[in-house]
Amino acid sequence: MFRIKLNWLKSLLEDLVGLIYPNICQFCEKEIATTKEGYVCKRCKNNIKHIEPPFCERCGKPFSGSITVRFICADCKISKIYFDHARSAVEYEGIIKKAVHLYKYRSALWIEPMLADILITTVQKDLNPDEWDSIIPVPLHFVKYYERGFNQAERLSNFISKATKIPVNKKVLKRIKYTETQTTRDRTKRSENVKNAFAVKDKIGWLKGKKIILIDDVMTTGSTVNECSRMLRRAGVAKIDVWTFARG
């Protein structure tokens, strides 16, 4: 009886959502797509560019061409990198760029399952859960959190945790400085913008010797995740891998 009621409520909820979002792809606005597809049709999904080799062994930056050996990109060779490796699931363009903007700035949570599924699929192929102690989401400043209503990195971390059984710790890394958007800044100014923007709250030394997965939604130059990693290293973290949904 409970299951029948639950299915009925689920069906009712889908009908109500359908009044707001018609059963049509919210990107091409041509093909049929329902809540089960996340309002994204198969054709649009097929146009998503998944990141496959070749890419930089350190930061995960994708490259075109026929490189068959492992390599580190020029940016990583000249920069001080505090994380061990970074990996992203898809390229930040086309419908992915639109999807992330809808998700973050218009609270389009209906698209979250699709984003999470794409990231989880990549993570499960390339990550061994037994090697890691915890997942830490890149935190938002409390002002931005209340403006947006949620932290997208935290929500994606919860999906990854459920799929991998790696616990999430959202208490040890805090954003203590409000920073303006990184969108219009170059690499140098991005690094300056997030300098000392984060702090570690770990009085008992829990982080010492730990192996951490750092999660964010989009990585462009890597300035934000690198600054987070710098603070985590100072707290004694032994290994840090960065995972993001998209790569700019």
C-alpha positions, 0 to 999 in steps of 0.5 A: 500500500505504501509503495502504491501511494509513493508511486502515485505521489511520484506520478503526481509530482511529474505531472506538476513539473510537466505543467512548468516544463512541457515534455520537450527538450529544454535545449533544442526545444524540438525533440520530446524529452520527459522528466525521466530524461531530465528534459534533454533529448537523445540528440542533444545528449549525443552532442555532449563532448565527453573528455577522453584521452589525450589529456594532461596527466596532471590537470586533465586539460583535454588536447586534440591530436594523436598523442599516445604517450602520457604528458604534462601540459605547459601550464602545469610545468610552469605553475605550482600545483598543489593537487596530484591530479584533476579530471573532468567528465565533459567539456564546458560548451554547448548544452553543458554550458547552458545546463550549468548556468540554468542549474547554478543561477536559475536553480534548475534542479530538474537537470541535476540528475543528468549532471550527476549521472554524467559525472558518476559514470566517469568517476566509476570508470577511473576511480578506486573508492578503496584508495580514498578517505573522504570527499570534500566539496569546494565551499561557497562563501555564506553570502553566495550560499544564501543568494543561490540557496545551495552549493552545487559542489556539495550536492554533486559530492553527495551523488558521488558519495552515494555511488562510491560509498566514500563519505563527504566532509563539508565541515573542514574546508571553509570559504572565508573571503567573498570573491567576485566571479572568475568568469572575466579574469585571466589565469593570473587574476583568477589566482589573485582573486582566490588567494587566501579565500579558504581556510581549514577548520581541523582542530583535531588534525583529522586531515593529516595523512588523509587522501581526499577527493575535491569536488567542484562543478566546473574547472577552467584554469584550476585556480580555485581548486588549486587554492583549496588544495594548498590549504589542505596540504598545509593541514597535512593531507597526503593526496588530493585528486580533483574531480569536476563535472565540466572543464572550461 
